[in-house]
């Protein structure tokens, strides 16, 4: 696999909003893929294809159904409008957040825009105060990276090869670049620069194999 164009995200945005009448923090980003919208939709919703770039998945992948990612989150599918709109709950270690995915045909392919909405409950706030938006944001950028490699080559991303790449100087630079990017977005959203940079450093540490464990 060629990881040379890993940093393909178009923008990172950190904001506040509401979901079901409750305050939430929103982490959002987008990337454009060289693929038709129907093809990209199938890659991100087909149970046989999701493991080729993200993680093994089980469940009933339809509106109203539930899914479970191996070793990661599970949840419910609350909106499914092929080939452009998917909403899911993201349930991880007893904490519930929400993810929206939107696909849009553009001149050079299909733009995928993802938003992750997190409540301001005690558990979520403790995690946010340590890592900020980067823990979630970098995690999704890894997904963006895997999806890009898969749709470009048609080959499944091999987990062992991906982990080996992250141990290289190029891989570490990718993690650090992603974490810094989310730190910059956090500052732009109004966070104190020193606080945001410290959070970004914590994020880079656990994604680079430090002592920290990722929790979305």
N, C-alpha and C positions, 0 to 999 in steps of 0.2 A: 504494500500500500504506500502511496505517496502522501505524506502528511505536510508537504511544503506549504500548502495554502490553507493551513489550519484556521487561522484567524479570519473567518469569513463573516462574522456577525456584522450587521449594518448599523445597528444602534443599540444602546443600552439605556433604559429609562427606569428610574426609581420614583414612585409617587405614592400618594395616599388616596384612598377612595372608600367606597361603601359596597358591601355585598350583603344582600338580604337584610338591609337596614343596619348592619353592623360595620364599624370602621375596619378597614383592612390596609395592609401595605401591599403595593403592587410592584412586581419586578417583571419587566417586559423587554423583549428583544425580537429581532427579525433577521432572517437570512433568505437570500434568493438562490434558488436551485435551478440548474439547467435541466428542467424536466417539465413535461406537460402537467397541468393541474390534476388530471385524473390519475396519472402515474404517481405523483407525489402523494396524493390522498391514499392510494392503495398501499404505498410503502409505509405510511404512518398509521394505518388502521387495520391492515391485514395481519391476522395472528400468525400466519406462516412467515411473514416478512419482517415483522417488528424485531424478532430475535437476531436478525442478520445485521442490525445496526445499533440496537439498544439493549434489550434484555429479554430472556424467555418470558412469555406471558401466557396466562391461562384465564378461563372464564367465558362469559357470554358477551361477545363484543358486538353489542347492538344497543339501541336506545333503551334505557331502563335496565340494562344488564350490568353485571359487575365483572371487574377484571382484577388480576393479581399479577404484578411483576415479581419475578423471582428475586428474593433478597432485597426488595424495595417496596414501593407503595402499592396499595390496591385502592379500589374505590368503585364508584358508580358512574355510568355514562348518562349524563343528564341532557345532552344535546348532540344530535348527530344528523347533519345536513350535508350529504355528499354533493360536490367534492370540496366544500368550502368551510364548514364550521363544525367543530368538535369541542364539547365542554365535558369535563370530568371532575369528580372529587378526587382529592389526593390524600389518602389516609395512611399515616405512617406513625407507628408507635403511639397510637391513641390520639394523635393530633390530626385534625381535618383542615385542609386548605383546598383551593380550587384552581384548576388550570383550564385556560381557553386556548384553542388553536384555530387560527384563521388562515386559509389559503387564498391567494389572489393571483390570477394570471397577469403577468407583466410582460414587457417587450422582450426581456431576456430570459424568460422562464416562468417560475412560480415563486412568489414571495410567501414564506411561512412566518407568521407573527404569533408569538406565544406570550401569554400573560400568566403569571402565577400570583394568586391573591392569597395573602396570609393574614389570619386574624391577629388581634392584639391581646390575646389571652396570655396568662402568665407563662406557659411553656414556650409559646412562640416568641414572646418578648425576651425571655432569657437567652434564647438562641440568637435572636436578632442583635441583642446588645453585645454579644461576643463576636459574631461573624458578619453582621450586616447583610446586605443583599447578595454578597458574593457566593455564599454557600449554595444558595439556590441558583443564582445566575450562572456560576461556573458549571454546576451540574448540568444545566440545560445546554450550555455551550458544548459540553462534551457530547451531548445528544445531537446537537447541530452538526458537530464534526463527524460523528459516525454516520449520520444520515447523508451528509455530503459525499463521504467516501463511497458509500454504498450506491447511491444513485448515479455517481460518476462512473464507477467501474463495473457495477453489477455484481461485485464480489462481496461476500459477507465479511464483516470486520471480525478478525480473529482476536479474541480477548487477550490471549497471551502476548500477541504481537503489539497490541495497543498498550498494554502495561509496560512492555519493554521500551516502547517509544517514549512513554512518560518519564522513564528513568534517564533518557538522553538529555543533553543540553538543550536541544530543540524542544523536546517535550516539556522540560521544566520552564523554558521561556514561554511556552504556550500558556501553562498554568499561571505563571506570574503575570503575563500580559492580560489574561482574562480577569484575574483578581484585581489588578490595578485598574482595569477598565470599569469594573463595578464600583471600585472605590471612587473613581472620578465621577461616575454617575451619581453616587451617593452625595458627594460634595456639591454637585450641581443642584441636587434636590434640597440642599440646605444644611446638610450635616457638617459639623466642624471638621476641618481638614485633618487634624491630627487623629481624631477619633475614627474617621473613615479609613485613613491609611492603616491604623492599627488593626481594624477589622479585616481589611484586605490582606494584611500580613498573616493573620490567623487563618484566613481562608486558604491562602497559598500554601501554608504549612501543612494543613491536613490533606489537601489534594496532592501534595508532593510526597506523601508518605510519612508525614510527621506523626506525632503521638495523638493527634486529634482524630475523632471519628465523625464522618459526615452524617448529618441528619437534615433532611429536607423538611 
